[in-house]
Amino acid sequence: MIAGFRNRDIRLALFGDNTDSTQRRREAGKVSRKLALLRAHGLIKNIPRTRRYELTTNGVSTIAALQAAYNAKLSQLIAA
């Protein structure tokens, strides 16, 4: 989180290490489109003069809310 994250970091977490260069490029393209969508919604921003991204304050609160909803039981979500 401190140093930010790159397309490669996300790609390895989602798809694992792939030796096929064609498949690696496709996976990188998929991640690039998702990163562009997150940037458009203001959840992440590019760190200047790098290829790294970091969460915005809006992104941190949104991700925290999504994690809480994901970890909550259905009865807790209905009661809220």
C-alpha positions in Angstrom: 0.0 0.0 0.0 2.8 2.5 0.8 4.6 2.0 -2.5 1.4 1.6 -4.5 0.6 -1.2 -6.9 1.3 -1.9 -10.6 -0.6 -3.7 -13.3 1.9 -6.6 -12.9 1.1 -6.9 -9.2 -2.6 -7.2 -9.9 -2.1 -9.5 -12.8 0.0 -11.9 -10.8 -2.6 -11.9 -7.9 -5.5 -12.6 -10.3 -4.0 -14.9 -12.9 -0.8 -16.3 -11.4 2.6 -16.5 -13.2 2.1 -17.3 -16.9 4.9 -18.2 -19.2 3.0 -17.8 -22.4 3.7 -14.2 -23.6 0.4 -14.0 -25.6 -1.7 -14.9 -22.6 0.3 -12.6 -20.4 -0.5 -9.7 -22.8 -4.2 -10.5 -22.7 -4.2 -10.6 -19.0 -2.4 -7.3 -18.8 -4.9 -5.8 -21.1 -7.8 -7.0 -18.9 -6.2 -5.5 -15.8 -5.5 -2.2 -17.7 -9.2 -1.9 -18.6 -10.2 -2.5 -14.9 -7.6 0.0 -13.7 -8.9 2.6 -16.2 -12.4 2.0 -14.9 -11.3 2.5 -11.3 -9.5 5.7 -12.3 -12.6 7.0 -14.0 -14.6 6.4 -10.8 -11.9 8.2 -8.7 -11.1 5.2 -6.6 -7.4 5.1 -7.6 -4.9 7.6 -9.0 -1.7 7.4 -10.8 1.5 8.2 -8.9 3.3 10.9 -11.0 6.2 9.8 -13.1 5.7 6.1 -12.3 3.6 3.2 -13.5 2.1 2.7 -10.0 -1.3 3.5 -8.6 -2.6 4.3 -5.1 -6.0 4.4 -3.5 -7.7 7.8 -3.1 -9.5 8.6 0.1 -12.7 7.9 -1.6 -11.3 4.5 -2.7 -10.2 3.6 0.8 -13.6 4.2 2.3 -15.4 2.4 -0.6 -13.1 -0.6 -0.3 -13.6 -0.7 3.4 -17.4 -0.6 3.0 -17.3 -3.4 0.4 -15.1 -5.5 2.6 -17.4 -5.0 5.5 -20.4 -6.0 3.4 -18.6 -9.0 2.0 -17.7 -10.2 5.5 -21.1 -9.6 7.0 -23.8 -12.2 7.3 -27.1 -11.7 5.4 -29.1 -11.1 8.6 -26.7 -8.3 9.5 -27.1 -6.7 6.1 -30.9 -6.9 6.3 -31.0 -5.4 9.8 -28.9 -2.4 8.7 
